[in-house]
Amino acid sequence: MSFLNLRAIVNALAALVAAVGAAMLVPAAYSLLTGPDDAWIFWLPGAAALALGATLFYLTRARRSGYISTQSTFLMVVVCWLGVGLVGAAPFLLAGVMGPVDAFFNSMAGFTTTGAATVTPEELSPALLLWRSLSQWIGGIGIIVLFVAIAPLAGFGATQLYTAEAATPVQERITPRIRQTGKVLSFVYGGLTLGGVVVLHLAGMGTFDAVNYALTTVSTGGYSPHSNSVATFDSWAVDLAITMGMVLGGTNFAIYYIAFRRGLGRAVGNAELLTYLGVIFASTMLITADLHASEHSDSLAIAFREALFQSASLTTGTAFSTTDWSTWPPFSVALLVLVMAVGGCAGSTAGGMKAIRVYLLSRNAAQEIFRLVHPRAVTPLVLGDRVLPERIRVGVLSFFFVYVATVAVGTLLIALHQVPVGQAFGSVFSCVNITGTFPGAAGTSQFYADLPATAKSTLAILMLLGRLELFTVLVLLSPAFWRA
């Protein structure tokens, strides 16, 4: 396997392990300041990870920039995500609230921003709740931000890493240099988070809640310090603030840069953004009408409030809730399941297939119908003012097939554990789409807790598949990958 740059892989993994170890010191400090005194479950693994990671990073650093093979970059991304998930599980395990498999499951659900859990928030200490939220915040921006900041320092090229993790159909670099891109993304992400804390505090939340919800709203992760999620506050102001945060988190971060540098008009005309916002708007209007017509809500205003919040929440994969939407009329529930699959924008923290793929799939379908009527017509796939190459069309269609196949195979694997088909499908669907919730039992912490260890491990891997856009992980299973 001489084509694999093991030194680069270990170097990147070491840097990220050290970064996660440093992040654990935040809840450790919070625990020391507020109690109960469970700070040791953070500082012990945190200090160990920081020391080990920093040492390995120093020992494996490159003296000069070098080429990393395509195989190395894909393997690096997958290994790093798994490594971070394992290290991040330590506080859950040391707290004694769950076993090793459950700890890994909850850690992966955090870093992939899936938001699934095997315990209720009330079973965790405030410091552990903060760690859950922080893990989603770290995972939300994608470890690519750490990659683009660390890889050049180590002497390894970062361009291939960007391609491996952001395996989206149409990539739009924000700046010409990828390291600058990481800085821009970090600035936007941090700004949205700080703004979220301020707005949520002004909306009536306490400081602890405001920080936790800001971390998990911008990351579209959905972890909450309360079992009742956002319904705990029963506030129009809180609902609106979190809705705005989820929509912003699900928007391609490149659009913020485009709006700043080229004007708001250029950004608003983006086809993917219009598709994304159109899905949320259409879902909101249809569900509002359904809730009002079925007299499920007390008033039209309440129906609109609930429909808007849940449409934004499930389209972005955040999965916050202000009500038990699984008890809504069948049409509304089915529509929310569909928007889960659509997801947010590429280049955002959201899950799902991504709005850009749905847009291109619909355009491709329309062109196929047109070609049936006009067989000799030449109908290139166009996005904005660009004619897309044929490989984009093939890539989008291939992704859709792999997406459906992954959900199907995953459902079969979970059903092998004697899980009812509906719940097996729901749990797999929610993990692949990075939502963590589904109508009925498949979205509850008790459901996940009751699953066998092998089923939980399978779902954790499916979270990784969904977070890394399927192909990044599946390419490792190809014989051609190892023969190259």
N, C-alpha and C positions, 0 to 999 in steps of 0.2 A: 504493500500500500504506500509506495513511495510518492504517489500523487497527493497524499494527505500531508498537510503541514501541521503536524501534531504540536509543534512548538507554538504556533499561532493560536491553535484551538485552546491549549492549556492556558496561554497568556490571557486570552479574552475571558475564559471561564474564571481565572483567578481574579481578574479585575472586577468582575461582576459579583463574585462571592465576597470580596472585600467591601464593595459598595453596599450590598445587602447587610453585611455585618455592621457597617457604620450606621445604616438606617435603623437597625435594632436598638441603637443607643437612644433614639428618640422616645419610644415607649418606655424604655428603662428609666430615663430621666423623669418622664411624666409619672411613673409609678413611685419613684422616690419622693417626688414633690407632693403627691396627693394621697398615696396609699390606695388599697392595701399593698403591703410590701411584697410584690412579686417581681421586683426589678431584676432579680437574679436570672429569671427565665429568659431575659433579653440580653443582659450584659455578658452572661457566660458564653452563650453561643455566638453573640455578636462580636465579642473580643476575639474569640477563637477564629471565627470566619475572617475577621479583619486582619489578624496577624498572619494566618495561613495564606489568605488571598494575596496580601501585600508581598509576602515572601516569594510565593510562586510567580507573581507578576514581575518582580525584580529579576528573578533567576531566568525567566523565559523571554525577557524583552529582547527585541531585535535591535542591532546596532544601526541598521539602516533599513529603509523601506524595501519591501520585497513583494513579489507576486504571490498571491494566494490562489490556488486552483479553485475552480467552481465547486468541486466536490468538498473541498475544505470549508468553503463558506457555508454551504448548506448544513454540513455536519456541525460546524461551529455554532450556528444559530440554535439548532435543536438541542445540542449538548448544554449550551448555556441556559436555555429555558428550563430544562430538566434540573440542572444543577441549582439554579436559583430556587426552583420549587422545593427541592430537597432541603436546602439550607433554611428557607423560610418556614419550613414545617417545625423546626426545633422548638420555638416557644410554645406552640400548641401541645407538643409532646411532653415537654418539661412541666407544663402546667398541670398535667395529670387529668385533663378533661377528655382526652381521646387517645386512641392507640396510634401506632405508626402509620397504618394505611389511611385512617381518617385524617391524621395530621397532614399527610402528603396531599390528600384530596382537597382539604380546605386551603392549603397553601397554593396549590395549582389553580383552584377556583379564584383565589385572590389575584395572583400575578397575571392570570389570563383574563381577568375582569369578568369572569363568568358569574360569580356571585352565588354559586350553590354552596350549601353548608350542611353539615351533619349535626350541628348544635344550634340552639336558639341564642340570640344575643344575651339574654338574661343569664345564661350559663357561663358567660365569659366575663372576666374582670375588665374594668375600663381600659387598662393598658393593652389587653389583648384585643379589645374592640378597636383601639387606635391602630394597633399593628395590622389588623385585617384591612382597615381603611387605607393605611399607608401602602400595603402590598398592592392594592388595586391602583393606587395613584402611580406607583412605580411601574406597574405593568401596563397601565393605560397609555402612557406615552410610547410604550414599546421599548424594549431593551436596546433598540437601534440607536436611541439618543445616547445611551452610554457607550455603545459601539463606536459611533462616529466621533465621540470625544476621546475614547481610550485608544482605539486602534492606531491612529496616527502617532500617538505618543509612544506606542510600543514599536513603531516602525513598520507595521503591517498596513497595507492598503485598506481603506474603508469602503471603497466604491462597491466591491462585490458583496459586502455585508448588507449594504443598503438594498441591493437587488434581491438578495436572498430572503430578507425579512419582509420587505414591502412587495410581495409577489402579486401585485395588482395589475389589471390589464393595461392601464394607461398610466405611466408614471410621469409626474410633472415635478421636476426639480424646482425647489423654491429659489435656490441660489446655485451658481455654477459649481461651487466647491461644496462637497458633501459635509465637511466639518462645519462650515458656516451654516448649512442647513440644520444640523443638529442644534446649533446655538439659537437659531430662529425658532425652531420647534420648542425648545426649552423655554424661551422667553414667552412665547404665546401661551404655552401650557401653564407656566407659573403665574402669568398674569391673570388668566382665567380662574385659576385656583384661588389666588388672593382676592380677586374681585368677588368670587363666590362666597368666601368667608364673610366679607363685609356685608354683602347684600343679604345673606341669610341671617346674619346677626341683626341687621336692621329690620328684617321681617319678623323678628321675635324669638329666634333661637338663642339658647345659651351658647357660650363659647365652645364647649366640648362638642355639642351637637353640630354647631356651625362648621367647625373644622372637619369633623368626620363626614358630614354630608357634602361639603365642598370637595373633599378628596375623592369621594365615590360618585359624585355627580359629573364632574369634569372628565373623570376617567370612564364614565358610563359603566361603572362596576356594579353599583346597586346595593352594596353592603350597608346595613343600617344598624345603629345602636339599639333599635327598638324592634320588637317582633311585629308591631303594627305598621312598620315602615313610616312613610310620610303621613299616613292617616293619624298618627300620634298627635300631630299638631292641629289638625282640623282648621287650617288657615288658608284663605285665598292667597295671601301674600307669599306664604311659604310655597304653596303649589305653583304659583306663577314663577317664582325665583328658580325653583328646581327645574321646572319645565324649560325655561330659557337656558339654564346650565346644561341640561341634557341635549338640547338641540345644538347648542354651540359645541359641545363635546363630540357630537356625531357628525360635525361638519369637517370637510377636508381642511387641514390646517394651512395648506397652500393658499386657500381662498382668502384667508386673513392677510397674508402677505401680498397677494395680488390686489386686494382692496386697498391696502395701504400704499403700495407703490404705483399702481396703475389706475386707481379710481374704483369707486363702489360699483359703477355701471358695468365694468368689465367682469367683476366678481359675480354680480347678481345674474348675469347672462350665462353663467356656467351651466351646462346641460345636466351634469350630475347633481348640482345643488338644487336646480329646479325640480328634478325628479324626486330627490330626497324630501324637500319641503312639500312637494305635491302629494306624496304618499301620506305624510303626516296630516296635511290639510284634508285630503279626501277621506281618510280614515276617521278623522275627527267629525266631519260633517255627517258621514253615514252613520256612525255610532250614535251621535247626538240624536239624529232623527229616529233611530231604532229604539233608543232608551226612552225617548219622549213618547213615541207611538205605543210602546208596550207598557207605558206608565211605570217603568222601573225606577225612575227618578221623581223626586217631589216637584221639580220645576224644570223648565227648559234651560235655565241658567246653570243649575246643578248638573244636568245631563251634559251640557257643553264643557263645564269645568272638569268633570270626570273623564269625558271622552278625549279631551285635549291632552290631559296629563297621561293617561294610559297609552294613547297613540304615540306620543313622544317617547315615553318610557320603553315601550316594547319595540318600536322601530329602531331605537338606538341600542337596544339590548341592555339597558340599565336595569329594568325590571323593578323599579320602585312601584309602590302602589298606594293609592288613597282609598281604595275600596276593594272588596273581593270580586274582581272582574270575572272570575270563573263562574259566578252565579248570574251573569248577564244573559240576555237572550242569545240563543245559538248563533244568530247572524253576527252579532258583535264579537262574540268569543272567537268564531272562525276567522273573522277579519283581522283580529289582533294576532292570531297565530300566523296568518299570512304575512303581516308586516314584520314579524320577527325574522322571517326568512329574507326579506328585502334588505333589512339592516340600514346602517348609515352610509356615510361616504367613505371611499377609499382615502387613506391618509388621515384617518381619524381614529378615535379610540373605540368606535362602535364595532359590533359584530355583524353577523348575517352575511349574505352573499355580496353585499355592497350595491348601492344604488346605481353605480356606473355600469355594473354587469347587467343589472335588470334593464337598464336603459338600452344597452347594446343588444341584449337578447330580444327585446321588443322591436327594435329597429331591424334586426336581422329577420325576425319572423315576418314583419311587414314587407320586407324586400322579397322574401321567398314567395309570399302571396302575389306580389306584383309580377314576379318572374313567371309565375304560372299563367298569368294573363298575357304577358309580353315576354316570351321565351328568349328573344334576341336582345333584350334590353341589358345594358351594362349599368349595374347599380352598386357603386362602391359604398362601403360603410364609412360614413362621415361623422365626425365629432367636432362641432364648432366649425372652424374653417380648415380643418385638417382631414385629409383622406387617410383613413387608417389602413395599415398593411393587412394582408390576408391573415398573417399569423395572429393578429389581435382577434379576428373573428373566430379562428380555430381555437385560440386559447380560451375565449369566453365560453364557447360551446363545450369544450373539454372540461372546463371547471364545473359547469352545470351538471355534466354527467357524473363527474367524480363526487360532487356535492350530494347528489341523489344517491349514488352508490354507497357513499360513506354512511349516510343516515340509514339506508336499508341494511347494510351489513352490521352496523352498530346495533340496530334494533334486534337483529337476530342473535347477536352475542349476548345482549342483556336478557333477552327472552329465554336463553338457555338456562338462566338462573331461576326459572319458574316465575318470572315477573310477568304480570298480565301484559298483553300486547300493547294496549293503549298507554300504559305507564312506561313500558320499555321504549316505545316510540317517543313519548313525551320527554323522557329524560335524555335520550340521545339527541333529539332535535334541539333541546334547550342548550345542551353542552356544545354541539357543533356550531350553533348560532351565537354562542357566548351570552345567553340570557340567564340561564340557571333556573328559570321558572317555566311552568307550563300549567294549563288548567287542570285542576284536580290534584291528586296526591303526588304526581310526578314532580311538582315544584316545591315540595315542602322539605324541611330539614329532617323530619321524622322518616320520610320516604328514603332519602339518601342514607340516613343512619342505619336503616334496617337492611340495606343491600349487603350482599356478601362482599368480602374483600376484593375478590377478582372483578366483580362488577364495578366497584368504586374505582379500581385501578383502570379499568377499561374506559370509564367516563372521564377520568383525569387525562388520559391520553387523547380522548376525543376533544377535550377542551384545548389541548395543545394544537391538535390538528386545525380546529376552528380559528384559533388565534393566529396561527402562522399560515392561514389561507390554503390549507390542505396540501398543496404540491410541495411545499418546503419540507414537510415531513415525509410524505409518500415517496418522494424521489429517492430516499434512502433505502427503500425496499426494492428498487429496480436493480437487476443484475448488471445492467449497463453502467450504473453509477460506480460500482466497485471494479468493473473491468477497465474503465476509462484510464 
